[in-house]
């Protein structure tokens, strides 16, 4: 059983985002900074962001902010305190996993970008033997 559509069978989205989307006000400082860094890359430079992708971008940024907060907590108080693991480690671990998942969906990882470029190359070669 396969999970989801293969990248080559996904139809490009409608409702493209043509400008830099407004940063959600409720994001923490680091999450807002990440939104401001990544949104222009996706919307303006690569032209791949659609209205349907904004929730994934938001989730990516939320977890980026949570990851940074957890890193600060661990740096300030240590990974282990009173013989117990700092609860921030669980936040760090979960946010890292979800961040990478969202980054892959948005094409922000090297492997996601290479899959996309391989699909474009395969599409360009159609009709050639």
C-alpha positions in Angstrom: 0.0 0.0 0.0 1.4 3.4 -0.9 1.1 6.5 1.2 0.0 9.6 -0.7 0.6 10.6 -4.3 4.0 10.2 -5.8 5.5 13.7 -6.5 5.3 13.2 -10.3 1.5 12.7 -10.1 0.7 15.7 -7.9 -1.1 18.4 -9.9 0.3 21.9 -9.3 -1.9 23.9 -7.0 -4.2 26.7 -7.8 -4.4 30.0 -5.8 -0.7 30.8 -5.9 0.6 33.2 -3.4 2.0 36.1 -5.5 3.4 38.3 -2.7 5.0 37.7 0.7 2.2 36.5 3.0 1.6 38.4 6.2 3.4 37.0 9.2 0.9 35.6 11.8 1.0 38.0 14.8 0.8 35.2 17.4 4.0 33.5 16.4 6.9 33.9 18.8 10.0 35.9 17.9 12.0 33.1 16.3 8.9 31.7 14.4 8.2 35.2 12.9 11.9 35.5 11.9 11.7 32.1 10.2 8.5 33.0 8.4 10.1 36.2 7.1 13.1 34.2 5.9 11.3 31.3 4.2 8.0 32.9 2.9 9.8 35.0 0.3 11.9 32.1 -0.9 8.8 30.0 -1.4 6.4 32.7 -2.8 8.7 35.0 -4.7 11.9 33.1 -5.6 10.6 29.6 -6.2 6.9 30.5 -6.9 5.7 27.3 -5.3 3.6 28.6 -2.4 -0.2 28.4 -2.7 -3.0 29.4 -0.3 -3.3 25.7 0.6 0.3 25.6 1.8 0.1 28.5 4.3 -1.0 26.2 7.1 2.0 23.9 6.5 4.3 27.0 6.5 2.7 28.2 9.7 3.1 24.8 11.3 6.7 24.7 10.2 7.4 28.1 11.8 5.5 27.2 15.0 7.7 24.2 15.4 10.8 26.2 14.5 10.0 28.6 17.3 9.2 25.8 19.8 12.5 24.1 18.9 14.5 27.3 19.6 12.7 27.9 23.0 13.4 24.3 24.0 17.1 24.7 23.0 17.3 27.8 25.2 15.7 26.0 28.1 18.1 23.1 27.9 21.1 25.5 27.5 20.0 27.4 30.6 19.0 24.5 32.9 20.8 21.4 31.4 19.5 18.3 29.8 19.2 16.5 33.2 18.1 18.1 36.5 17.7 16.3 39.8 18.3 13.0 37.9 15.4 13.6 35.5 15.5 14.6 31.8 14.5 18.2 31.2 10.9 18.2 29.8 12.1 20.6 27.2 13.9 17.7 25.5 10.6 16.1 24.6 9.5 19.4 23.0 12.8 19.7 21.2 12.5 16.1 19.9 8.9 16.4 18.8 9.3 19.8 17.2 12.4 18.6 15.4 10.5 15.7 13.8 7.5 17.9 12.8 9.8 20.7 11.6 11.6 18.3 9.2 8.3 16.8 8.0 6.9 20.2 7.2 10.2 21.3 5.6 10.0 18.3 3.3 6.4 19.1 2.3 7.4 22.7 1.5 10.5 21.6 -0.4 12.9 23.1 2.1 15.2 20.1 2.5 17.9 19.0 0.1 16.2 15.7 -0.6 12.9 17.3 -1.3 14.5 19.8 -3.7 16.4 17.0 -5.5 13.1 15.0 -5.9 11.5 18.0 -7.4 14.3 18.7 -9.8 14.4 15.0 -10.8 10.7 15.2 -11.6 11.2 18.3 -13.7 14.1 16.7 -15.5 11.9 13.6 -16.2 9.1 15.7 -17.5 11.5 17.5 -19.9 12.7 14.2 -21.3 9.3 12.9 -22.2 9.2 12.0 -25.9 12.9 11.4 -26.0 14.2 7.8 -26.3 
